[in-house]
Amino acid sequence: MVEKSTGVNMRKIMKRTPVTEKNVERSFLLDEKNVAENIRSIIGDDGIRSFSRKCGIGHGQISEYLNGKRPPGLRHALAIARAAGVSLDWLATGREFTATPVTARLPADHPPLAAAAETPPPLTPEEQALLAQYRALPAADRPRALALLKALTP
């Protein structure tokens, strides 16, 4: 069973890794090679010790992540991502996550979308003057002005 999005062979991972709470937390980032490369690119010329101080993780553990001995667990992955100013998505995959807006998945003639797409008519000069007067009122007087307008409306 190879996961299409990452190319990771899940059966192979499940056979070599006993299922314990600690290992489940550690196996958060499955593609150890990709994660190691991403951490390496984050560290750059700063050095492992300097980066480990920045993210609050021992330099020995950072070395293990870089050498592919084990992937960082969620807690350390978060610390690394925050210290580097990258997302967990980027740390795990090298790509940023981009969500598809719900509106992109709905047909253009979907009733709520069609109504939202309609632009209201422009304000008349009288409406513009009324709005300007309302905005000029002190905030405390605005509710009374609205109440007065509502009382005048048939």
Secondary structure, 3 states (H helix, E strand, C coil): CECCCCCCEHHHHHHHCCCCHHHHHHCCCCCHHHHHHHHHHHHCCCCHHHHHHHHCCCHHHHHHHHCCCCCCCHHHHHHHHHHHCCCHHHHHHCCCCCCCCHHHHCCCCCHHHHHHHCCCCCCCHHHHHHHHHHHHCCHHHHHHHHHHHHHHCC
